[in-house]
């Protein structure tokens, strides 16, 4: 089935005014931010490089006042969308629901990624009303596999499935305009879970199942065997066939079959079109700096100054200039979220000969 959400590739084609401004050397406020609002997590997934950096079990989160002020400032300066995707588990922040309500009211499109077991039943409807999408991160289709892959108690599987069912019921009963999805981060040694998970997602009534590869750190801490993905392609192709017009199975082939080499030499996306914020409130151009070369690339902390001040600061410009000097082939994550945008921007900066022969 086609990917109507265009999860692979990028959507800058619908923001060409920003692209042209960037090409003309104008300072850009990023269109999108991936943020954390908590630093820790209460499960310990095998594919998460946050676990390698000691985040499991921690309970550190951004306090209410700087968090809600950030939401207001982000909308005011021109950020269009915010995905609360990490780096810790966002539902560990007790101010999540209020921040979502305020962000929605300010005009932001907001997405939430969560393992899903902590959401309180009395908050489900408010959360559904405030989000463009919610994505449950689940990479197993039964409690035994769930315990092995997510390294948590078996009973948490039933909690997660229960919350997914409740969210789907609220969407239809209350006519909420929210997209509900599942995301499987697959590694070759448990790719056979994909078929079972696809069937489970269909039975639950979610809108999609996304299947993506496992990213690795710049120094390969997770030891992801990228060449091994070639051995599970048939399983993933069969999984795709389970989708239909109402339920999309989205395999991110561009990352799964793509080798680690980048087809660009400079990261132009970070800071110009996308921005990140750690669960401790520090703003970075890219997520890999949360725990590596942090002082060098930290732009500012929303718990110390307003996000508006950070965006227009001299430090912001300095860090973006520093990004241009990175060796993306040696110092950056493999398969990063900025990858497709960087390929597009690199092409625009390095046009082919005879461009009028379209």
C-alpha positions, 0 to 999 in steps of 0.5 A: 500500500502507498504511504499517504503519510510520506514517512520516508523522504521529506515534505519540504516540497510544500514549504518551498518559500522556506527553501528559497529563503535558505538558498538566498541566505536568509536566517531560518526558523526551523519548521519542525522540532523533535523534543524530549520532555523527560530524560529517563525511561521506565523500560529498556528496549534492546534497540534504544541507544538511550539505554546505552547512555544510561537513561533507563530508570531515570526520572528527570523531566522539564518542569511545568512553567518552562515547558508550557512557555516553550510551547507558546514561544515555539508557535510564536517564532514560527515552528509549525510542528513538534514531535514529542518522541524522546529522548526519554519516555514523555509520559513520565513528565506529569505536565504532558497533558497540559503542555499538549493542550497549550501547544494545540491552542497556540497553533502547533501540530503535535505528535506524541511517541510513547511506549503507552503503558503510563497513560491514565484513562482519564487523560486519554480524551484530552490527549486525543483532542490535542494531537495530530498523531500518536504513535505507540512504540511496540516491536512485539506481538505477544507478552513473551516477546514483548518482555524479551525485546522491550526488557520489561514485565510481561504484564505491560504488554496487556496494559499497552494493548488496552490503552491502544484499544481505548484510544481507538475507541475514543477516536471513533466514538468522539469523532476525534481527528487523530491518526493512531499508529504503531511503530516497530523498530526491527532488528534482523534477529526478531524481524519475524515479529513483523507479521504477527504485529501487522495482524495485531494492528489490523485487529486493534483498528489503528491507522498504520504500522510503521516498520523501521530499521534500528539506527546506531550511534556514530561509534556503533554502540548498538552493533547493528548489523546492517547487512543482515537486513537483506536476509529478512526482506521477504518477511517485510514484503509479506508483512506489507501485504497485510495492509489495505485501504483502511490500514497502512503497513509502511516499511521504511525501505529507504533506510532498511535497504540503504547502505550507511554511506551518505550522498552529501557532505554537509548537514544543512538540515540541522538548525535550519529546518529541524531542531531538537530539544533534550529532556533536560531542556537543552536545545541542540541542532541534532539529537546525537549531541545530547550525550556527545560533544554536548557543550560544543553544540548546546544552543541554550536551555529553556529552563534558563532563558526563553526559547525565543531568546535562544532562537535569536541568539548569537550562540544559535548562529555559532552552532549552525556554523559549527555544524557545517564543519562536521564530517557527516561520513564519520561523525554522524548517526547512520540513517538519521532523520535529517538524511533525506532532507540533506540529500535534497538540500545538497542537490539544490546547492550542487545542481546538475549541468543544463538545468533548463533541459528539464 
